[in-house]
């Protein structure tokens, strides 16, 4: 698996969502939160200023292109409300 890099701030925000979600979600959601937590734990944490420009962060917009038909779609990485 590839390396995961995350800013300290994004790590803390996601960690809080995971902790809050474990108390109020279904069993399936808790299993998914556990999977997310495992991925988060293996991430290399860096200062936001040290994060390379090609690493996506929370609140970032990313445009992806389908290589078959060249269509594009833009997504924003956000946390649940």
N, C-alpha and C positions, 0 to 999 in steps of 0.2 A: 504494500500500500504506500501511496505517496505521503510525503510529509505534510502535516497540517501546521500552519503558522497562524497565530492569532494575537491580537493586541491584548495587553493586560486588561484594558477597559472592556473589550468585547467578551473576554473570558469571564470576567466578573458578572457582566449583564446576563450572559447565557447561564452561568452557574445559578444565579438567583431564580431565573425562570424554571430551571430544572427542579430546584428545591421546592419552589411554590407548587409546581405541577404534581409532584409526587403525593401531595396530601389531598388533592382534589380531583384527580383524574381516574379514569377506568383502568383496569388491569392492563389492557392493551396499550393505553397511553403511557402507563408507568414503565412497561417493557421498552417502549420506544425512547422514553426519557433515559432509561438505563443505558441503552445503546448510544444515545447522544452523549451521555456523561462519559462513557468509555472513550469515545472519539475525542472529546474535549480534553480528557486527562492525558492523552498521548500527544497533544498539540504542543508545539514549541511556542512559548509566550515571549513576545517582544514588545518594546515600547512602540506606540503608534507611529512615532516619527521614524522608526527603524524598519517598518513594514514595507517591503518592496511594492512598487506601483502596480504590479500584476497580481497582487494578492487581494482577493475580495474581502471586504469588511462589512460589518453591519451598517445598514443605511445606504450601502453602495448600490448603484444601478449597473447592471451588466447586460450587454446585448450579445445574444448568441445567434449564430447562423446555422441553418440546416444545410449541410454540405451537399445533400441530394438536390434540393430545389432552390437553394439560395435564399429562402425566406428568412427573415430575422424577427426575433422577439426580444423585448426588453423586460427584465425582471428587477425588482428591488428586494434586497435581502433585509428582512425585518423580523422582529420578534413578535410573538402573539400578544394581543392586547389583553 
